[in-house]
Amino acid sequence: MISATTMNFGEGQHANVVFDNGPKMISLSCDNSCGRLTTLSRSDIRLLIHNSLSGKVEDVTNDVFGGEQGSTIRADIDTMEKAMKWLRRTNWGLSS
């Protein structure tokens, strides 16, 4: 399933698109840097797994992409391709 939300804060605009595949989700957030950009071209990706038993959502972004926990993964063609491959995987390994 694919869903989206939008928000406006004065000149600031934000859109979030979520791609769901079972318990796995890609969250793609785009904004216009509080109105400093003319398009929603500042984007980042988060990879999430929903644990139906605990009800918690685990952020596995840095397990897949590397880097320190909580670091920003900029959305571009390469990171989106890797995220979509992760979303389609049927086993639970976290590496590409």
C-alpha positions as CSV (number, residue, x, y, z in Angstrom):
1,M,0.0,0.0,0.0
2,I,1.2,3.6,-0.7
3,S,-0.2,6.5,1.4
4,A,0.7,10.1,1.8
5,T,0.2,13.1,4.0
6,T,1.0,16.8,3.5
7,M,1.5,19.7,5.9
8,N,1.9,23.5,5.4
9,F,3.6,25.8,8.0
10,G,3.4,29.2,6.4
11,E,6.0,29.1,3.6
12,G,7.1,25.7,4.8
13,Q,5.6,22.7,3.0
14,H,6.1,19.0,3.9
15,A,5.0,15.8,2.3
16,N,5.4,12.2,3.6
17,V,4.9,9.1,1.5
18,V,4.8,5.7,3.1
19,F,5.3,2.5,1.1
20,D,4.0,-0.6,3.1
21,N,4.8,-4.2,2.4
22,G,3.5,-6.2,5.4
23,P,5.3,-5.1,8.5
24,K,8.1,-3.3,6.5
25,M,7.7,0.3,5.6
26,I,9.7,3.0,3.7
27,S,8.9,6.5,4.9
28,L,10.0,9.2,2.3
29,S,9.8,12.7,3.6
30,C,10.2,15.8,1.4
31,D,10.1,19.5,2.3
32,N,11.0,22.9,1.0
33,S,13.4,23.8,3.8
34,C,10.9,26.1,5.6
35,G,10.2,27.9,2.3
36,R,13.8,28.5,1.3
37,L,13.4,26.2,-1.7
38,T,10.9,26.5,-4.5
39,T,10.2,22.8,-4.6
40,L,9.9,19.9,-2.1
41,S,13.5,18.9,-3.0
42,R,15.0,18.3,0.5
43,S,14.2,14.6,1.1
44,D,15.2,11.7,3.4
45,I,14.4,8.1,3.8
46,R,13.6,6.0,6.9
47,L,13.2,2.2,6.9
48,L,10.8,0.8,9.5
49,I,9.5,-2.6,10.7
50,H,6.2,-2.8,12.7
51,N,6.2,-5.5,15.3
52,S,2.6,-6.7,15.5
53,L,3.2,-8.4,18.9
54,S,4.6,-5.4,20.8
55,G,2.9,-2.7,18.7
56,K,6.3,-0.9,18.4
57,V,7.9,0.4,15.2
58,E,11.6,-0.3,14.9
59,D,13.8,2.1,12.8
60,V,16.3,-0.1,10.9
61,T,17.5,2.6,8.5
62,N,21.1,2.6,9.7
63,D,21.2,-1.2,9.9
64,V,20.6,-1.2,6.1
65,F,22.4,1.9,5.0
66,G,25.2,2.1,7.6
67,G,26.1,5.1,9.6
68,E,25.3,6.1,13.2
69,Q,21.8,5.5,14.6
70,G,19.5,8.4,13.8
71,S,21.7,9.8,11.0
72,T,19.9,11.2,8.0
73,I,19.8,9.2,4.8
74,R,19.3,11.6,1.8
75,A,16.8,10.4,-0.7
76,D,18.1,10.0,-4.2
77,I,17.9,7.4,-7.0
78,D,20.5,5.1,-5.4
79,T,19.1,5.2,-1.8
80,M,15.5,4.8,-3.1
81,E,16.5,1.8,-5.2
82,K,18.2,0.1,-2.2
83,A,15.2,0.9,0.0
84,M,12.8,-0.7,-2.5
85,K,15.0,-3.8,-2.7
86,W,14.9,-4.0,1.1
87,L,11.1,-3.6,1.1
88,R,10.6,-6.4,-1.4
89,R,12.9,-8.9,0.4
90,T,11.0,-11.8,1.9
91,N,13.7,-12.9,4.4
92,W,14.5,-10.7,7.4
93,G,18.1,-10.0,6.7
94,L,18.8,-6.3,7.0
95,S,21.7,-5.9,4.6
96,S,21.1,-5.2,0.9
